[in-house]
Amino acid sequence: MNLFEYSLLAASSLFVIVDPFAVIPAFIAMTPNDTPAERSRMAKIASFVVAGVLLVFAFAGQWVFKFLGITMSAFQIAASIVLLLVALDMLRAQRSRVQETQEETVAGAEKTDIAVTPLAIPMLSGPGAISTVILLQSEAKTIWHNLALCGSILFVALANYWILRMAAHGAKRLNPIALRIGTRVMGLLLAAIAVQFMLNGIKALKPGLLD
């Protein structure tokens, strides 16, 4: 995989799994009494936290696996199942319980500031996003691939901020039908990415099985 292909895969898969568009309804619902400026501030803090969490796991994830004795092939297969569960829920245009539960959303509505929890963690940078980052890092072969991964994380965090910021200032103009269509399309892309990660894990365990 060349640098351009890797960068495209990293940016697209991370954007799809973080899925800021699907967070918008919960974000608006949990901040009913906040002004657009206060919502924008929460979006900015959440985006910084998302970038920090994903960057940490991009560099430290494989060290944790080595410490626990987990092989990357086993993690690729396990993580692909998690991503596939999220994708199936996205295809039904609903937010997956892998990303956040209904109880977490209700608890968030009762908080005065939801920026860090539950918005940044686990709604945006939950198990699916963390798994994706670690899988992508395992595919990085050179320092340029690692830099591309970092750039992709920062790009997704910035895109997340602008999307939530626009939602904060234009909540009444959001079209729920368009949001559902977008969620389904991204769910289909995520399902394909999950299957590819699973095939990569199986191929690493059994090199000649899929040839």
Secondary structure, DSSP 8 states (H G I E B T S, - for coil): --HHHHHHHHHHHHHHHH-HHHHHHHHHHT-TT--HHHHHHHHHHHHHHHHHHHHHHHHHHHHHHHHHT--HHHHHHHHHHHHHHHHHHHHTTS--TTT--HHHHHHHHTSS--IIIIIIIIIISSHHHHHHHHHHHHH--SHHHHHHHHHHHHHHHHHHHHHHHHHHH-GGG--HHHHHHHHHHHHHHHHHHHHHHHHHHHHHHSTTS--
